[in-house]
Amino acid sequence: MSVVYGVHCTIFISRELNDLLEESMKYSNRSKIDELELRVSDHIRKYSSISASGETKERGGDGG
């Protein structure tokens, strides 16, 4: 039996981001939680950092 470890997070998003998330979840036919988890996971895997001005630094090919 394998055990899956995770962390529960609570976040606040603006109404604008919530509207975009709801639009995306309807298009993808996923729940809001599944859509948010997929998008956050994708972003964190792709980018090692993001500045206050919105500039991103992509991760290397090895994920680090």
Phi, psi and omega in degrees: 000128178263147180251132178258124178257146178202178180232135178269129180235143173245129181231159173250128174237153181292165177298323180299313180293324177297318178298317178295320179296316179295322176298315180294318182294324178292319180294320184273347183064034175249162174289164180298317179298314180297319180294315180295316180298316180297315182291319178294315179301316180298314182296315182295323178291327183278325189239133178275337179200162175217132182275170178298332180275358177097002178286135181248154174241117182287150175285159175290174181297341181267007178086004183233000000 
